Amino acid sequence: MPANLPYLASPNSIKTALEKIRNAATPDRVTGDFVNTVLQMKGGTGAQISPFLKKIGFVASDGAPTELYKRFRNPAAGGAAIAEAIRIGYKDLAQSNEYFYMLDDKGLLALIVQVTGAEANGAVPKLIQSTLKALKLYADFNSKEAAMEVPQMARKLESEDDATWAPATKQSRAESENLGLNLSYTINLNLPATSDQAVFNAIFRSLKEHLLSNNG
């Protein structure tokens, strides 16, 4: 299925947004009012900023700034944060070439056309390329922090299973209780690469309800 890569109709507007984000206090929510009033980006350009920030992992689905957003505001960690945001927003490019960010203009555009299935001479691939290039100006892919696969709570899937475990059976639990033994088992989770806190809340709520319950 063709990928849907994020882009802005005015690619250089992301540079304006990032500079203003770095200087402005972190809000509780990145809303249209915040973009229009605090970032002073209005009209169609301003309307595109919040959705774009969500796609690159800077803003959660409920509008709350993520840790990635906050890390970017730290000059020492900002380059690594943008590098990670690029890997999140353009993960489909990374699946085809993990070093896509090192490609020259011709190679990057060709890869974008490949994964999106868009018309080679169309406007959208060029807008995607220009937006990505504007982001790359702030990225540091060589920092130790950027070299990490993903943050601790957004580990990449290392297997085809979302979770693997070896729980004790009902019989073994009953036997251990009769013998006065306390047995334990290990649950290994591979969390999806996302900065959306709601995703993690759902995962751990399901874990508690179905695996950690004493019922049955």
N, C-alpha and C positions, 0 to 999 in steps of 0.2 A: 504494500500500500504506500503511495507517495507520501513523503514527509511534509509536514506543515511547519516550516521554519519561521521564527519570529523576525519581524522587520518593522521599520518605521517609514512612513511616507517622506519624512524629512530626516534622513539618517543622522545628520550632525546634531539633531536636537537631543540625542542621548548624551552627548558631551555636555551640553548645557545643563541637563537634568542631573548628571553625576556631580558636576561642580557645585551645583546648588544643594544637592543632598549632602555633600561633604561638609558644607558650611552651616546648614540649617540644623536645628535640634531635631532629634528623632521623634516623630509623632507616634501616637497610639495607633493610628490608622492612616494609611496612605490613601486619602480620598481625593475626589475631584476638587474639593475646596482647598486641600493642602497643595495640590499641584498648581492650581490657579493662583492662589493667594500667597503661599509661602515660597514656592518655587518660581512663581510668576511666569508660568507657562500657560497660555490661554488658547482658546479656539480648538481647532482640530488637532494641532500639535500636542497641546496639553492633554486632550482626551485620550491620546494613544499611550501616554507615558505609564499610567498605572497598570493597564493590561500587559504592557511589555515587561514591566518590572516583575510581574507575577510569572511570566514565562521564563525568565532567567533566574528565578529563585530568590529575588530580592524581597518580594512581598508574598505573604501567605494568601490563601483563598479568601480569608476573612478581612484582608486588607492590612493585617498587622505586619510591620517590618520584621524580617527574619534575621537570624544571626549573621547571615551573609551581608545583609544591608548594613548591620552595625559594624561588622568587621571592615567593610569598605571605608567607613568614615575614619578608621584608624590608618594614617598614612603608612605605617609600617606593615600593615596587613592588607591594604587596599588592592595592591596589584594581584596578590594571590586570590583575593575574594572575587575579583573580576574574572580571573582565569577560570575559577570554579564555576562562576555564573555562565560563562561561555560554554563550558562543558555540559552544563545542565540544559541551557536553552537550545544548544545545537548538538545534542547528543546523537541525532541521526547522522550528522556528518562524522562524528567520532566513531560511529559503528562501521563506517566505510573506510575511514582513515583516521587513526587515533592522533595523527600529527597534522590534522587538517589546518590547524592554525598557523602552520609553517609554510603552507602552499603560497605560491605567487598568485597574482591576481587572476591570471588565465587558468591556473590549476584549480583555484578555489571556486571560480565561477563554474567551471566544468563539473566539479563535484556537487555544487548546489543544484545544477540542472539535473544531474544524475539522480539525486535522492528525492527531489521534489517532483520530477517528471514534467516540469514546466517547459514552456517554449524557450528554446535556447536564446532567442533574440528578444524575449519578452522583458517587460519592465520589472516584474517581481524578482527574478533571480538577481538582477543588478541592485535592487533595493536591499535584498538580503545581504548581498556581498558588502555593500557600502555601510550598512548598519553594523555588521560584524567587524568590519575594519575600524569603525569608530570606537567600538568597544575594546578592540585589541590595543588601542593606544594607551589604555589604562591597565592592561593586563600584564602580569608577570608570571609566565609559565615555568620559569626556572627556579623560583623560590622554593625553599624546603616545604613551605606550607602548601603551595600549589601542587607540589609533586605527590601529595597524599591523594589516594584514590577519591575519597569523599569524606565528609565529616563523620564522626563516630555514629551519629544517628541516621546517616544516609548511606550506609554501606552498599556497594554494588552486589547484585546477586551473583554468588559464586557457583551456584548449581541451578538446575532446572526447577528445583523445589523451592517454594517460598519459605518453608520451615521444615526441619527434620528433628525428630526426637526419638527417644527410646524409653517410653513410660513403663512403669511397672504394671503388671496385670492385676486384676482384682484378686486372683488367687494368691499371688506373691505378696500383695499388700496384707491380705488376711493372715497369711503364714507369718509375716514379719511381726504383725501385731501380737499374735499368740506367743511368739518367741521373745517379745519385748525388744525387738530390733527396730531401728529407725533407718530405713533405706531412702536413698535419694536418687533422682535421675536428672540428667542434664538436657536442657532444651537449647538448641542452637538456632538462632534466627538470622536470616539474611534480609536486612531491611532494604526497601526500594530506595533508589537515589532520588530523593525529593526533600525539599525544605518545608513542605506543608505539614504543620504540626497536627492537623486534623487526621492525616493519614496514620501517623504514629499512634494517636489516641485510639483510633479504631482497632489497630492491630493489637495493642496491649489490652484493650477491653475484651476483645475476642479471646485472647490468650487466657485472661483471668477467668472468663465464663466457661470455657470449654476444656482447658487443660489444668488449671490450678484449683478447680472446684473440688470439694471433698464429697460431693454427691456421687452416688453410684459406687 
